[in-house]
Amino acid sequence: MTAAGAGPSSARLLLPVFAMLIGFGPLTIDLVLPFLPTLTTDLGITASTAQLVVTGATFGFAAGQLLAGPLSDAIGRRWPLGVAAVLHIVASVVAATTLDTAVLLAARFVQGAACTAAGVVVIAIVRDLYSGKRLVTMLANLAVIISVFPLLVPSLGAQLTKIIDWRASFLIVAVWGALATAAALIVLPETLPPERRHTGGLLPSLRNSFGLLRRPRILALAAASAAGWSVGFGYLATAPFLYTRVYEVNADGYGLLFLGTSVVTICVGQMTGRVLIPRRGAQFALMASAVVTAFGAVVVVVLALLQAQPLLVAAGTLTFALAGRSIGAPAVQYLSLQGPASEAGSVTAILGTVSFTAAGLVMPVMGGYAEVSLVPFGILVFVAAVIQGVVALLFWLRSRRNTVGW
């Protein structure tokens, strides 16, 4: 299957496999979220410390991309998947069986690092296979999957809390990763043949990857991506404690709230990829994301200051704040993949590393304030909106001046 031959029918065949691979990361990081209150009690730690179980995997996810991206550009897309799957299974077993908190956190870091290959390789394969309008459509589909999985996974976890403990959740993630990787190795072709790979092997590819950091365009997109992911992970850190402890929502209600947010995210993401970007362009979509996100931030802060708002009002406010991220995500992905295919893995890795590092720093802070006030989350959302707005303005100014190579 070549780029030229990747038509609509092949997209329908590959998309389920892409979804399984993309789900690998969110499952690894987020499935444990509904278990955090019980994990906190079992280990005798604070809520902020419990967030490190999530943050550890998030930092691992960020660090692993620094190797997974250049590796996929140097040796192809398939080999990194198999190696990473083995590492992930081992780390998952350790996390599920250890009695030591430090070992658990270390295992979570390795889990996160190992599952990065799946997400990086999917984006790189899409860049190998598609271009033009098909690339926009596929990226919109992937953006929805990437946005929705972190929201659906806690709903799944909430139901699993009825039948398993937090240790068993790590084993479920290991099984998913093994199945997703097996499906990928069976179904997906090698889309980056030797003649299109980064020449010289891994070390030159790594040097080229770090060299991309000197390009203002890449840095700007990394900042916009980090802003969006920080909002998403800020929500994931805030919602479990807000819903279960402040509003005392049970597992079924918790799952429904996350499901409702997921539906809104899907609709907004699909409209962005299928209507907004094709008609108005990715730069316009990024600016629209900044405007919607800023308005959402103001609403969050105002309602937080009013205090004692009804549950559905609080949930709706958080969902609206996430809507801007669903507009910006496909725009950032599209703008980041306008370079050569031999750099697709490295560019994706840079954006992912910066994004998940920022998200990992945000989660403990937001988790610590979740039971106290939504104002910190509102401030986070507003800062993200400002960053996205500045990046969108930079792209608009560069396009007006016909600047190339930035």
Buried (B, 14 or more C-beta within 10 A) or exposed (E): BEBEEBEEEBBEEBBEBBBBBBBBBBBBBBBBBBBBBEBBEEBEBEBBBBBBBBBBBBBBBBBBBBBBBBBBBBBBBBBBBEBBBEBBBBBBBBBBEBEEBEEBBBBBBBBBBBBBBBBBBBBBBBBBBBBEEBBBBBBBBBBBBBBBBBBBBBBBBBBBBEEBEBBEBBBBBBEBBBEBBBBBBEEBBEBBEEEBBBEEEBEBBBEBBEEBEEBEBBBBBBBBBBBBBBBBBBBBBBBBBBBBEBBEBEBEBBBBBBBBBBEBBBEBBBBBBBEBBBEEBBBBBBBBBBBBBBBBBBBBBEBBEEEEBEBEEBBBBBBBBBBBBBBBBBBBBBBBBEBEBBBBBBBBBBBBBBBBBBBBBBBBBBBBBBEEEBBBBBBBBBBBBBBBBBBBBBBBEBEEEEEEEE
